[in-house]
Amino acid sequence: MLSLGMLEWIGAIGGAAGALLLAFNNRWSGYGFVLFLVSNAAWMTYGVMTHTFGMVTMQIVCTGTSLLGVWRWLVLPRLNRSRSYRDDLAMLPVQRIICPSRALQPCPNGESHGR
């Protein structure tokens, strides 16, 4: 089990590193929220072990904001890129590429054109 001193330093370094990443405001900044989550977990554990439940309450709220940051900075952009990619693929004339003899209609099973 981690000592109180280790938890304190993990919480402090994780929080400071997360804040630094966010301050850079570059493509890696979203990972600052992941570091905040590590820091939140360390501080919550520290708070429970030292019976400082005000700190635990604060870290529960901070964990919520960190999760929101992970969602908005890391998850949502990837979902949007995936949707954009899927929408771009849907606009391709796939049926013409697969079956050029039939405009926008699928090839019957077993029929192969151009192979």
C-alpha positions, 0 to 999 in steps of 0.5 A: 500500500502507498504511504501518505507521503507517496500519495501526497507527492503523486497528487501534487505532481500529477496536479501540477503536470496536468495544469502545465499540459493545459497551459500549453494549449496544444494537441497534448493538452487534453492529457492534462485531464488524465493527469488530473484524474490520477491526482484526484485519485491520490488526493481522495485516497489521502483524504480518506486515510487522514480523515479529511473529508472536506478534501475528499468532497472537493476531489469528488467534484474535481474528478467530475470536472476532470472527466468532463475535460477528458470527454470534451478534449479527448473522446468527443474530438475522436468521435467527431472525426470518426463520424466525419470519416464515416460520412465522407465514406457514405458520400462515395459512389460505392455502388458504381465502383463495385458494379459499374454496369448498374447505376447505383444498384448493388451487384447480384450475388455471385456476379463479379465485374471487372475481375 
